[in-house]
Amino acid sequence: MKKQIGEFLELCYPTFEAGLKEEILSIATLQVLPPDALMMDIGQKVEIIPLIVSGQVKVFREDEDDHELFLYYLGPGEACAITMICSAREGYSKIKAIPEEETIIISVPISKLDEWMPKYQSWYYFVMDTYQDRFEELLKVVDGIAFHRMDERLLEYLEKNSAASQSSIIHKTHQQIAQELNSSREVITRLLKKLEQRGVVRVNRNQIELLE
């Protein structure tokens, strides 16, 4: 397993210093998560930092009525800043994270988050860049809710999904999209028809092709 972890670190986290990689190799484990597995739940105690090396993870908020608010996707070479922040303050997650396809992660004990900050410059910059990237993603979510119409939010959602999966085909039902955008299936279906009429998307059964 150590050899495999080392190969993933070289591929997905090439900027990490040799000493940092050695420490990760000495304590980390490799996990393979199937699609739709619950990687992190709201209220769950945060005990690891998941370094993603393969696959795609959806990060979102959810209320007691199962209404979702999509936040962002995570892919290879990334980690969840919200998980890091929650663990640093009170130790409990404020988000849900679910793999949308088979996902492989390197699990690092959360205690190493602060320990490595002054010790390894590459880790310090990785954590800071992670905070900044996710903060910018959250600002986009807030801006979308506050200032953008639902059709703009829907198109941005499709573009993010396409970029994250590196495919123009989005395998989502109208109900799934509505749930993630905190809307209704009828509204999403109507807006997708308008986007299709404009030549922006092609709508098929349980999938949407982004044309632009």
DRENDRENBA-139506 format. One line per field, with one value per residue: residue number from 0; residue in one letter; chain; x, y, z of N, C-alpha, C, CB in turn. Coordinates in Angstrom, 2 decimals. Glycine has a CB too. Layout:
BEGIN
seq	(NUM;...)
type	(A;...)
mol	(A;...)
npx	(X;...)
npy	(Y;...)
npz	(Z;...)
capx	(X;...)
capy	(Y;...)
capz	(Z;...)
cpx	(X;...)
cpy	(Y;...)
cpz	(Z;...)
cbpx	(X;...)
cbpy	(Y;...)
cbpz	(Z;...)
//
This chain:
BEGIN
seq	(0;1;2;3;4;5;6;7;8;9;10;11;12;13;14;15;16;17;18;19;20;21;22;23;24;25;26;27;28;29;30;31;32;33;34;35;36;37;38;39;40;41;42;43;44;45;46;47;48;49;50;51;52;53;54;55;56;57;58;59;60;61;62;63;64;65;66;67;68;69;70;71;72;73;74;75;76;77;78;79;80;81;82;83;84;85;86;87;88;89;90;91;92;93;94;95;96;97;98;99;100;101;102;103;104;105;106;107;108;109;110;111;112;113;114;115;116;117;118;119;120;121;122;123;124;125;126;127;128;129;130;131;132;133;134;135;136;137;138;139;140;141;142;143;144;145;146;147;148;149;150;151;152;153;154;155;156;157;158;159;160;161;162;163;164;165;166;167;168;169;170;171;172;173;174;175;176;177;178;179;180;181;182;183;184;185;186;187;188;189;190;191;192;193;194;195;196;197;198;199;200;201;202;203;204;205;206;207;208;209;210;211)
type	(M;K;K;Q;I;G;E;F;L;E;L;C;Y;P;T;F;E;A;G;L;K;E;E;I;L;S;I;A;T;L;Q;V;L;P;P;D;A;L;M;M;D;I;G;Q;K;V;E;I;I;P;L;I;V;S;G;Q;V;K;V;F;R;E;D;E;D;D;H;E;L;F;L;Y;Y;L;G;P;G;E;A;C;A;I;T;M;I;C;S;A;R;E;G;Y;S;K;I;K;A;I;P;E;E;E;T;I;I;I;S;V;P;I;S;K;L;D;E;W;M;P;K;Y;Q;S;W;Y;Y;F;V;M;D;T;Y;Q;D;R;F;E;E;L;L;K;V;V;D;G;I;A;F;H;R;M;D;E;R;L;L;E;Y;L;E;K;N;S;A;A;S;Q;S;S;I;I;H;K;T;H;Q;Q;I;A;Q;E;L;N;S;S;R;E;V;I;T;R;L;L;K;K;L;E;Q;R;G;V;V;R;V;N;R;N;Q;I;E;L;L;E)
mol	(A;A;A;A;A;A;A;A;A;A;A;A;A;A;A;A;A;A;A;A;A;A;A;A;A;A;A;A;A;A;A;A;A;A;A;A;A;A;A;A;A;A;A;A;A;A;A;A;A;A;A;A;A;A;A;A;A;A;A;A;A;A;A;A;A;A;A;A;A;A;A;A;A;A;A;A;A;A;A;A;A;A;A;A;A;A;A;A;A;A;A;A;A;A;A;A;A;A;A;A;A;A;A;A;A;A;A;A;A;A;A;A;A;A;A;A;A;A;A;A;A;A;A;A;A;A;A;A;A;A;A;A;A;A;A;A;A;A;A;A;A;A;A;A;A;A;A;A;A;A;A;A;A;A;A;A;A;A;A;A;A;A;A;A;A;A;A;A;A;A;A;A;A;A;A;A;A;A;A;A;A;A;A;A;A;A;A;A;A;A;A;A;A;A;A;A;A;A;A;A;A;A;A;A;A;A;A;A;A;A;A;A)
npx	(0.82;2.01;3.69;1.82;0.49;2.64;3.04;0.63;0.89;3.08;1.94;-0.44;0.10;2.54;4.07;4.58;7.01;9.86;10.26;7.73;6.16;7.26;6.45;3.68;3.48;4.18;2.06;-0.42;-3.46;-4.99;-8.04;-10.82;-13.66;-16.98;-19.37;-21.75;-21.32;-21.19;-18.99;-18.50;-20.51;-22.99;-22.45;-20.83;-17.93;-14.82;-12.11;-10.14;-8.07;-9.05;-7.21;-7.68;-7.20;-8.20;-11.19;-14.36;-15.90;-18.88;-19.72;-21.88;-24.57;-27.23;-30.57;-32.92;-35.13;-34.22;-33.51;-31.19;-28.13;-25.97;-22.45;-19.65;-17.38;-14.91;-11.77;-9.02;-5.94;-6.92;-8.41;-10.87;-11.67;-13.58;-13.99;-11.46;-11.47;-13.65;-12.73;-10.55;-11.71;-14.08;-14.33;-16.40;-18.23;-19.64;-20.71;-21.87;-20.36;-20.13;-19.05;-19.30;-18.55;-16.48;-14.07;-10.81;-9.02;-6.39;-6.01;-5.34;-4.44;-6.31;-4.97;-2.55;-2.88;-2.40;0.11;1.87;1.87;3.79;6.02;6.37;6.71;5.42;3.08;1.86;1.31;-0.36;-2.61;-3.40;-3.95;-6.02;-7.99;-8.42;-9.30;-11.68;-13.11;-13.55;-15.20;-17.44;-18.22;-19.14;-21.36;-22.96;-23.25;-24.62;-27.08;-27.96;-27.84;-28.18;-30.32;-32.37;-31.96;-29.39;-27.94;-28.42;-27.13;-24.49;-24.11;-24.24;-21.99;-19.95;-20.22;-19.62;-16.95;-15.76;-16.08;-14.84;-16.18;-18.62;-21.06;-23.58;-24.58;-27.33;-30.54;-33.51;-34.74;-32.66;-30.94;-32.63;-32.90;-30.28;-29.94;-31.79;-34.41;-37.38;-38.44;-40.06;-39.46;-36.73;-36.91;-38.35;-36.53;-34.37;-35.45;-35.66;-32.94;-32.20;-33.61;-32.20;-29.90;-27.92;-27.79;-28.32;-30.97;-31.42;-32.65;-32.19;-29.74;-27.70;-26.40;-23.84;-23.48;-22.12)
npy	(-1.21;1.23;1.81;2.35;4.58;6.36;6.66;7.89;10.30;11.47;11.87;13.43;15.32;16.84;18.99;18.70;18.51;16.28;15.30;15.70;14.01;11.58;11.48;11.35;8.90;7.25;7.27;7.40;6.05;4.23;4.67;3.34;4.58;3.81;4.93;7.31;6.73;7.73;10.07;12.15;13.50;15.85;17.10;15.01;13.81;15.12;13.36;12.78;14.05;14.08;13.42;13.75;11.54;10.32;10.29;11.93;14.22;15.36;18.23;19.52;21.30;20.38;20.40;19.63;18.77;17.51;19.21;20.36;22.22;22.82;23.09;22.78;20.91;18.37;17.20;15.14;15.91;17.72;18.94;19.18;22.30;23.28;21.15;21.09;23.58;23.28;21.17;22.33;24.16;23.18;20.52;19.13;18.28;20.52;20.05;17.88;15.22;13.42;10.85;10.96;9.17;6.21;6.77;7.51;8.04;9.47;9.03;11.14;11.64;14.05;15.48;16.15;18.40;21.02;20.52;20.16;22.63;24.75;23.33;22.34;24.01;23.58;22.26;24.25;26.20;24.67;24.23;26.91;27.73;25.97;26.85;29.42;28.84;27.39;29.28;31.21;29.71;29.44;32.11;32.48;30.84;32.21;34.67;33.72;32.93;35.35;37.28;36.22;34.95;31.97;30.53;31.30;30.32;27.60;27.08;27.70;25.72;23.41;23.83;23.74;21.11;19.76;20.56;19.48;16.73;16.46;16.09;16.58;15.55;15.40;13.38;13.41;13.50;15.50;15.89;15.43;17.58;19.72;19.31;19.75;22.41;23.54;23.89;23.29;20.31;20.86;23.52;23.31;21.57;23.18;25.30;23.96;23.19;25.69;26.36;24.38;25.11;27.37;26.28;25.60;23.35;19.77;17.77;14.62;11.38;11.18;12.42;15.23;17.05;19.33;21.84;24.19)
npz	(0.00;0.71;-1.42;-3.42;-2.32;-2.31;-5.08;-5.80;-4.38;-5.69;-8.17;-7.74;-5.76;-6.26;-5.34;-2.67;-0.11;0.20;2.81;3.94;2.37;3.16;5.84;5.49;4.20;6.31;8.09;6.82;5.34;2.65;1.02;-0.70;-2.05;-2.84;-5.39;-4.20;-1.55;1.88;2.60;4.35;6.94;8.10;11.30;11.98;13.66;12.86;11.86;10.06;7.37;4.16;1.38;-1.91;-4.57;-6.76;-8.74;-7.97;-5.78;-4.33;-2.55;-0.13;1.55;3.81;4.97;7.67;6.31;4.12;2.07;-0.27;-0.72;-3.09;-3.00;-3.93;-6.09;-5.48;-6.57;-7.82;-6.17;-4.40;-1.29;1.35;2.41;4.21;5.92;7.11;8.45;10.21;11.79;13.00;14.70;16.24;15.75;14.44;11.53;9.11;6.72;4.01;2.26;-0.66;-2.79;-6.32;-8.12;-8.24;-5.83;-4.71;-1.77;0.22;3.54;6.17;9.55;11.43;13.34;12.29;10.80;11.99;13.06;10.90;9.66;10.48;9.96;7.36;4.41;1.98;2.76;4.28;2.29;0.68;2.35;2.78;0.13;-0.42;1.40;0.27;-2.39;-1.92;-0.47;-2.42;-4.08;-2.41;-2.20;-4.80;-4.74;-2.88;-4.24;-6.46;-5.37;-4.31;-6.38;-8.97;-11.53;-11.61;-13.99;-14.72;-12.56;-12.91;-15.38;-14.66;-12.74;-14.35;-15.94;-14.01;-13.15;-15.51;-15.89;-13.62;-13.99;-16.36;-18.73;-21.26;-20.86;-18.54;-16.03;-14.66;-13.12;-13.60;-11.17;-9.34;-9.92;-9.28;-6.54;-5.65;-6.29;-4.74;-5.71;-7.72;-9.47;-11.66;-12.32;-13.03;-15.22;-17.00;-17.39;-18.49;-20.92;-22.12;-22.32;-24.06;-26.36;-26.97;-27.88;-26.12;-24.52;-24.81;-24.11;-22.75;-21.69;-18.29;-18.55;-19.53;-22.15;-22.48;-24.74;-25.41)
capx	(0.00;2.87;4.15;0.69;0.30;3.74;2.78;-0.45;1.43;3.90;1.06;-1.47;0.61;3.98;4.78;4.91;8.42;10.18;10.02;6.28;5.69;7.70;5.57;2.38;3.63;4.34;0.84;-1.66;-4.08;-5.65;-9.44;-11.58;-15.07;-17.88;-20.29;-22.84;-20.95;-21.15;-17.62;-18.59;-21.89;-23.16;-22.41;-19.87;-16.64;-13.79;-10.93;-9.12;-8.02;-9.05;-6.51;-8.30;-6.23;-8.94;-12.63;-15.02;-16.72;-19.80;-19.81;-23.13;-25.29;-28.54;-31.34;-33.65;-36.15;-33.47;-33.23;-29.75;-27.52;-24.69;-21.36;-18.57;-16.83;-13.51;-11.17;-7.63;-5.05;-7.64;-8.94;-12.02;-11.30;-14.59;-13.66;-10.28;-11.86;-14.50;-11.93;-9.65;-12.46;-14.83;-14.16;-17.56;-18.44;-20.79;-21.08;-21.92;-19.50;-20.49;-18.43;-20.23;-18.00;-15.50;-13.10;-9.73;-8.48;-5.36;-6.52;-4.30;-5.05;-6.56;-3.99;-1.38;-3.19;-1.65;1.50;2.69;1.83;5.08;7.11;6.54;6.20;4.50;1.81;1.30;0.73;-1.46;-3.77;-3.84;-4.56;-7.29;-8.92;-8.76;-10.09;-13.03;-13.77;-14.03;-16.34;-18.58;-18.68;-19.91;-22.66;-23.71;-23.59;-25.64;-28.36;-28.37;-27.86;-28.39;-31.58;-32.21;-31.40;-27.95;-27.42;-28.48;-26.06;-23.22;-24.05;-23.92;-20.61;-19.10;-20.31;-18.89;-15.53;-15.30;-16.04;-14.10;-17.07;-19.75;-22.28;-23.88;-25.50;-28.19;-31.95;-34.02;-35.01;-31.37;-30.48;-33.52;-32.58;-28.98;-30.07;-32.88;-35.50;-38.33;-38.19;-40.79;-38.69;-35.51;-37.31;-38.72;-35.33;-33.56;-36.08;-35.26;-31.53;-32.14;-34.08;-31.12;-28.77;-26.87;-27.73;-29.19;-31.54;-31.80;-33.15;-31.23;-28.46;-27.75;-25.15;-23.52;-23.02;-21.26)
capy	(0.00;2.41;2.11;2.95;5.92;7.17;6.97;8.88;11.58;12.03;12.26;14.42;16.35;16.87;20.09;18.34;18.22;14.86;14.97;15.64;12.76;10.47;11.44;10.88;7.47;6.51;7.27;7.47;4.85;4.44;4.24;3.35;4.86;3.60;6.04;7.58;6.45;8.95;10.32;13.03;13.88;17.00;16.69;13.93;14.24;15.09;12.67;12.66;14.95;13.24;13.93;13.03;11.19;9.82;10.40;13.23;14.28;16.49;18.80;20.28;21.45;19.75;20.69;18.50;18.34;16.95;20.20;20.46;23.39;22.40;24.03;22.64;19.57;18.13;16.19;14.78;17.00;18.68;18.54;20.01;23.37;23.40;20.09;21.55;24.68;22.73;20.35;23.20;24.92;22.38;19.10;18.50;18.71;21.35;19.74;16.49;14.96;12.13;10.58;10.75;8.02;5.58;7.79;7.03;9.11;9.21;9.52;11.62;12.04;15.49;16.09;16.61;19.66;22.12;20.12;20.32;24.01;25.45;22.39;22.14;25.16;23.12;21.98;25.55;26.81;23.83;24.53;28.28;27.74;25.25;27.80;30.49;28.31;27.04;30.53;31.81;28.92;29.79;33.44;32.30;30.30;33.32;35.60;33.10;32.98;36.73;38.19;35.59;34.25;30.52;30.00;31.52;29.36;26.27;26.97;27.65;24.40;22.45;24.07;23.23;19.65;19.33;20.78;18.56;15.36;16.54;15.54;17.45;14.83;15.45;12.28;13.84;13.66;16.83;15.93;15.57;18.97;20.58;19.13;20.37;23.86;23.95;24.36;22.22;19.61;21.54;24.72;22.86;21.03;24.32;26.05;23.13;23.30;27.00;26.26;23.52;25.92;28.31;25.52;25.53;21.97;18.76;17.03;13.23;10.73;11.09;13.05;16.51;17.33;20.75;22.02;25.34)
capz	(0.00;0.78;-2.78;-4.13;-1.76;-2.82;-6.50;-5.84;-3.92;-6.77;-9.28;-7.41;-4.84;-6.58;-4.67;-1.29;0.14;0.41;4.22;4.16;1.75;4.01;7.01;5.04;3.95;7.58;8.92;6.04;4.78;1.37;1.05;-1.96;-1.72;-3.98;-5.66;-3.26;-0.16;2.69;3.01;5.51;7.21;9.00;12.69;12.19;14.17;11.82;12.37;9.01;6.22;2.96;0.21;-3.02;-5.62;-7.92;-8.60;-7.82;-4.58;-4.23;-1.21;-0.08;2.82;3.79;6.18;8.24;5.34;2.99;1.03;-0.47;-1.34;-3.66;-2.74;-4.92;-6.30;-5.18;-7.44;-7.50;-5.80;-3.56;0.01;1.70;3.35;5.27;6.89;7.86;9.34;11.27;12.69;13.74;15.70;17.21;15.47;13.83;10.15;8.78;5.34;3.59;1.10;-1.25;-4.09;-7.42;-8.83;-7.35;-5.43;-3.85;-0.93;1.20;4.82;7.09;10.83;11.50;14.25;11.52;10.12;12.61;13.31;9.71;9.14;10.60;9.68;5.92;3.66;0.95;3.42;4.65;1.09;0.24;3.19;2.50;-1.21;-0.30;2.01;-0.67;-3.50;-1.47;-0.09;-3.67;-4.52;-1.56;-2.61;-6.03;-4.34;-2.27;-5.32;-7.30;-4.66;-4.06;-7.53;-10.26;-11.77;-11.54;-15.23;-14.66;-11.58;-13.52;-16.37;-13.93;-12.13;-15.40;-16.34;-12.93;-13.19;-16.70;-15.65;-12.59;-14.53;-17.63;-19.76;-21.60;-20.50;-17.11;-15.73;-13.56;-13.42;-13.29;-9.73;-8.64;-10.11;-8.51;-5.13;-5.36;-6.43;-3.85;-6.56;-7.98;-10.73;-12.74;-12.70;-13.72;-16.53;-17.86;-17.72;-19.40;-22.24;-22.68;-22.69;-25.25;-27.47;-27.29;-28.40;-25.10;-24.04;-25.42;-22.98;-22.98;-20.48;-17.18;-18.84;-20.24;-22.85;-22.57;-26.13;-25.56)
cpx	(0.86;3.35;3.05;0.43;1.39;3.54;1.68;0.04;2.26;3.03;0.17;-0.98;2.12;4.75;5.14;6.39;8.63;9.90;8.55;5.72;6.07;6.81;4.18;2.42;3.64;3.03;-0.46;-2.18;-4.77;-7.07;-10.06;-13.05;-15.93;-18.76;-21.41;-22.55;-20.88;-19.72;-17.58;-20.03;-21.91;-23.24;-21.44;-18.54;-15.59;-12.52;-9.82;-9.18;-8.00;-8.35;-6.99;-7.28;-6.91;-10.42;-13.12;-15.97;-17.58;-19.89;-21.04;-23.63;-26.65;-29.27;-32.13;-34.75;-35.52;-33.34;-31.71;-29.35;-26.13;-23.65;-20.27;-18.20;-15.37;-12.99;-9.74;-6.75;-5.69;-8.03;-10.06;-11.65;-12.30;-14.35;-12.48;-10.66;-12.69;-13.67;-11.03;-10.40;-13.17;-14.84;-15.33;-17.87;-19.71;-21.30;-21.28;-21.04;-19.77;-19.77;-19.49;-19.76;-17.00;-14.35;-12.07;-9.16;-7.33;-5.84;-5.37;-4.97;-5.16;-5.57;-2.78;-1.62;-2.35;-0.17;2.40;2.75;3.18;6.26;7.42;5.90;5.17;3.11;1.10;0.61;-0.44;-2.73;-4.31;-4.52;-5.92;-8.35;-9.38;-9.65;-11.52;-13.81;-14.33;-15.22;-17.60;-19.12;-19.53;-21.31;-23.54;-24.15;-24.71;-27.02;-28.88;-28.63;-28.25;-29.76;-31.32;-31.63;-29.88;-27.29;-27.38;-27.35;-24.69;-23.03;-23.65;-22.46;-19.63;-19.06;-19.51;-17.38;-14.98;-15.15;-15.24;-14.89;-18.19;-21.09;-22.46;-24.95;-26.30;-29.64;-32.37;-34.28;-33.73;-30.85;-31.31;-33.18;-31.27;-29.03;-31.20;-34.03;-36.50;-38.02;-38.86;-40.03;-37.45;-35.84;-37.63;-37.48;-34.42;-34.13;-35.70;-33.80;-31.37;-32.59;-33.02;-29.89;-27.62;-26.68;-28.57;-29.66;-31.97;-32.26;-32.01;-29.85;-28.66;-26.40;-24.97;-22.87;-22.04;-19.95)
cpy	(1.26;2.82;2.82;4.38;6.85;7.57;8.01;10.25;12.25;12.58;13.45;15.55;16.50;17.96;19.77;18.00;16.73;14.45;14.83;14.35;11.56;10.34;10.91;9.37;6.67;6.40;7.15;6.10;5.23;3.89;4.35;3.48;4.64;4.82;6.09;7.14;7.76;9.15;11.20;13.47;15.09;16.50;15.58;14.49;14.06;14.49;12.53;13.84;14.05;13.95;13.11;12.78;10.64;9.98;11.82;13.19;15.53;16.94;19.70;20.39;20.78;20.07;19.47;17.98;17.79;17.91;20.39;21.81;22.97;23.49;23.95;21.17;19.54;17.02;15.91;16.00;18.01;18.06;19.52;21.03;23.48;22.34;20.50;22.62;24.15;21.95;21.22;23.92;24.01;20.90;18.40;19.12;19.54;21.05;18.24;16.34;13.54;11.94;10.35;9.63;7.36;6.56;7.18;8.21;8.57;9.84;9.87;12.03;13.56;16.19;16.65;17.96;20.81;21.79;20.39;21.75;24.73;24.59;22.28;23.29;24.72;22.80;23.28;26.17;25.98;24.13;25.93;28.38;27.04;26.15;28.86;30.00;28.01;28.29;31.22;31.04;29.27;31.18;33.36;31.76;31.40;34.31;35.03;33.18;34.41;37.53;37.55;34.94;32.74;29.95;30.19;30.55;27.96;26.09;26.89;26.29;23.35;22.59;23.54;21.70;19.10;19.46;19.77;17.14;15.28;15.86;16.51;16.81;14.87;14.39;12.62;13.85;15.09;16.98;16.11;17.00;19.92;20.51;19.85;21.89;24.41;24.58;23.21;21.57;20.31;22.76;24.31;22.34;22.17;25.09;25.27;23.16;24.61;26.98;25.40;24.29;26.92;27.61;25.39;24.10;21.08;17.86;15.64;12.63;10.58;11.61;14.33;16.73;18.84;20.99;23.16;25.12)
cpz	(0.00;-0.60;-3.56;-3.64;-2.28;-4.27;-6.63;-5.40;-5.01;-7.89;-8.94;-6.51;-5.03;-5.85;-3.22;-1.16;0.43;1.85;4.54;3.57;2.60;5.25;6.64;4.82;5.25;8.37;8.13;5.64;3.47;1.45;-0.33;-1.60;-2.95;-4.22;-4.62;-1.83;0.61;3.21;4.26;5.69;8.15;10.43;13.01;12.71;13.09;12.40;11.34;8.06;4.99;1.80;-0.99;-4.12;-6.87;-7.67;-8.42;-6.63;-4.61;-2.79;-1.15;1.36;2.67;5.09;6.62;7.32;4.07;1.82;0.94;-1.03;-1.79;-3.43;-3.79;-5.08;-5.87;-6.08;-7.02;-7.23;-4.88;-2.23;0.36;2.78;4.50;6.34;7.74;8.88;10.51;12.28;13.56;14.88;16.71;16.91;14.82;12.47;10.00;7.36;5.16;2.36;0.62;-2.58;-5.16;-8.33;-7.88;-7.08;-4.48;-3.07;-0.07;2.50;5.75;8.39;10.94;12.41;13.52;10.84;10.67;12.79;12.11;9.19;9.29;10.14;8.19;5.14;2.62;1.54;3.79;3.43;0.55;1.04;2.90;1.14;-1.20;0.32;1.00;-1.81;-3.08;-1.04;-1.33;-4.22;-3.72;-1.89;-3.89;-5.71;-3.77;-3.34;-6.19;-6.67;-4.57;-5.33;-8.86;-10.34;-11.76;-12.83;-15.27;-13.69;-12.16;-14.52;-15.70;-13.28;-13.17;-15.84;-15.29;-12.96;-14.36;-16.49;-14.65;-13.13;-15.83;-18.75;-20.03;-21.26;-18.98;-16.82;-14.47;-14.03;-13.08;-11.79;-8.93;-8.73;-9.27;-7.02;-4.78;-5.48;-5.57;-4.64;-6.72;-9.32;-11.90;-13.25;-13.49;-15.11;-17.49;-18.30;-18.67;-20.82;-22.90;-23.12;-23.94;-26.49;-27.93;-27.84;-27.41;-24.62;-24.94;-24.28;-23.43;-21.66;-19.47;-17.51;-19.65;-20.88;-22.98;-23.91;-26.26;-24.80)
cbpx	(-0.93;4.06;4.57;-0.58;0.31;5.04;2.39;-1.62;2.29;4.86;0.20;-2.61;0.28;4.15;3.94;4.03;8.95;11.64;10.63;5.58;6.26;9.17;5.45;1.95;4.90;5.38;0.79;-1.43;-5.10;-4.86;-10.25;-11.31;-15.24;-18.75;-20.88;-24.09;-19.59;-22.17;-16.83;-17.66;-22.68;-24.43;-23.75;-19.63;-16.25;-13.52;-11.31;-9.31;-6.75;-10.49;-4.95;-9.51;-5.24;-8.59;-13.09;-15.78;-15.84;-21.21;-18.50;-24.20;-25.44;-28.42;-32.28;-34.26;-37.07;-34.13;-33.95;-29.27;-27.47;-24.83;-20.77;-17.33;-16.98;-13.31;-11.22;-7.02;-4.57;-8.88;-7.82;-13.19;-11.20;-16.02;-13.36;-9.22;-12.65;-15.58;-11.09;-9.01;-13.49;-16.23;-13.87;-18.78;-18.50;-20.44;-20.00;-23.40;-17.99;-22.02;-17.50;-20.41;-17.31;-14.96;-13.81;-8.61;-9.58;-3.94;-7.44;-3.49;-4.22;-7.98;-3.54;-1.02;-4.68;-2.27;1.56;2.17;0.73;5.30;6.77;5.93;7.35;5.07;2.03;2.40;1.81;-1.09;-3.39;-2.65;-3.62;-7.12;-8.26;-7.49;-9.43;-12.96;-12.79;-12.89;-16.03;-18.19;-17.49;-19.18;-22.48;-22.86;-22.34;-25.29;-28.23;-27.32;-26.53;-27.31;-32.23;-33.55;-32.06;-27.65;-28.27;-29.84;-26.11;-23.16;-25.42;-24.85;-20.38;-19.59;-21.77;-19.32;-15.29;-16.27;-17.45;-12.70;-17.63;-19.71;-22.24;-24.37;-24.73;-27.76;-32.81;-35.32;-35.74;-30.34;-30.54;-34.99;-32.46;-27.93;-30.31;-32.37;-34.96;-39.78;-38.69;-42.18;-38.28;-34.79;-38.53;-39.68;-34.57;-33.49;-37.61;-35.48;-30.70;-33.02;-35.35;-30.73;-28.27;-27.20;-28.21;-28.44;-32.75;-30.62;-33.77;-31.12;-27.54;-28.12;-25.13;-22.59;-24.19;-21.96)
cbpy	(0.01;2.14;0.81;2.09;5.88;6.42;5.69;8.42;11.38;10.97;11.08;13.74;15.98;17.07;21.35;17.16;19.06;14.59;16.02;16.86;12.61;10.67;12.83;11.60;7.20;7.18;8.52;8.30;4.22;3.77;5.07;2.05;6.31;2.36;5.92;6.89;5.68;8.87;10.99;14.27;12.70;17.82;16.27;13.14;13.44;16.52;11.31;11.35;15.92;12.88;13.84;13.81;10.16;8.34;9.58;13.62;14.26;16.12;19.60;19.62;22.96;18.22;21.88;18.88;19.50;15.69;21.55;19.35;24.62;22.10;23.79;23.47;19.14;17.77;16.64;13.97;17.70;19.19;18.51;19.13;24.71;23.26;18.77;22.09;25.76;21.83;19.36;24.23;25.80;22.86;18.42;18.61;17.52;22.84;20.26;16.03;15.15;12.01;9.36;12.04;8.44;4.25;8.99;6.32;9.70;9.77;8.48;12.81;11.50;15.75;15.07;15.56;19.99;22.48;18.64;19.42;24.80;25.87;21.02;20.78;25.90;21.89;21.11;26.50;26.98;22.34;24.40;29.24;27.07;23.97;28.49;31.10;27.04;26.04;31.47;31.86;27.42;29.72;34.38;31.35;29.17;34.04;35.91;31.66;32.38;37.43;38.81;34.55;34.71;29.86;30.68;32.97;29.38;26.05;28.17;28.77;24.03;22.64;25.56;23.72;19.20;20.15;22.20;18.56;14.85;15.90;14.16;17.80;13.36;16.88;10.94;15.25;12.61;17.11;14.65;14.60;19.38;20.18;17.62;19.82;24.23;24.93;24.85;22.74;18.16;21.95;25.53;21.77;20.09;25.26;26.42;21.67;23.19;28.11;25.69;22.26;26.65;29.11;26.16;26.45;21.87;17.93;17.80;12.41;9.34;9.68;12.08;17.70;16.65;21.20;22.26;26.60)
cbpz	(1.21;1.70;-3.51;-3.96;-0.21;-2.67;-7.27;-4.95;-2.66;-7.32;-9.69;-6.75;-3.37;-8.06;-4.71;-0.81;1.30;0.06;5.11;3.53;0.33;4.43;7.65;3.74;3.16;8.43;9.73;4.80;5.78;0.21;2.07;-2.82;-1.18;-3.76;-7.07;-3.74;-0.08;3.88;1.87;5.35;7.83;8.62;13.10;10.88;15.44;11.25;12.86;8.24;6.26;2.56;0.38;-3.56;-5.09;-8.20;-7.46;-9.11;-3.30;-4.78;-0.84;-0.96;3.22;3.58;5.94;9.57;5.00;2.53;1.33;-1.39;-0.36;-5.17;-1.37;-4.51;-7.78;-3.67;-8.89;-8.63;-7.02;-4.28;1.13;2.19;2.62;4.68;6.17;6.90;8.56;10.68;11.90;12.80;15.01;17.26;16.69;14.76;9.23;8.91;4.35;3.30;1.46;-1.43;-4.00;-8.21;-10.20;-7.96;-4.75;-4.68;-0.02;0.75;5.48;6.46;12.01;11.97;15.29;10.47;10.27;13.95;13.67;8.63;9.85;12.03;10.22;5.47;2.98;0.24;4.67;5.20;0.01;0.38;4.69;2.56;-2.24;0.55;3.22;-1.25;-4.06;-0.31;0.65;-4.71;-4.38;-0.08;-2.83;-7.01;-3.31;-1.21;-6.19;-7.57;-3.26;-3.25;-7.68;-10.54;-13.12;-11.24;-16.44;-14.24;-10.30;-14.20;-17.34;-12.87;-11.50;-16.60;-16.58;-11.56;-13.29;-17.91;-15.14;-11.41;-14.78;-17.49;-19.33;-23.09;-21.01;-16.67;-15.54;-13.04;-12.63;-14.09;-9.28;-9.22;-11.60;-8.74;-4.80;-6.30;-7.89;-2.78;-7.97;-7.95;-10.65;-12.26;-11.44;-12.90;-16.39;-17.11;-16.46;-18.89;-22.13;-21.63;-21.53;-25.06;-27.09;-26.05;-29.64;-23.92;-22.58;-26.55;-22.38;-23.59;-20.81;-16.74;-19.58;-19.27;-24.25;-21.40;-27.04;-25.06)
//
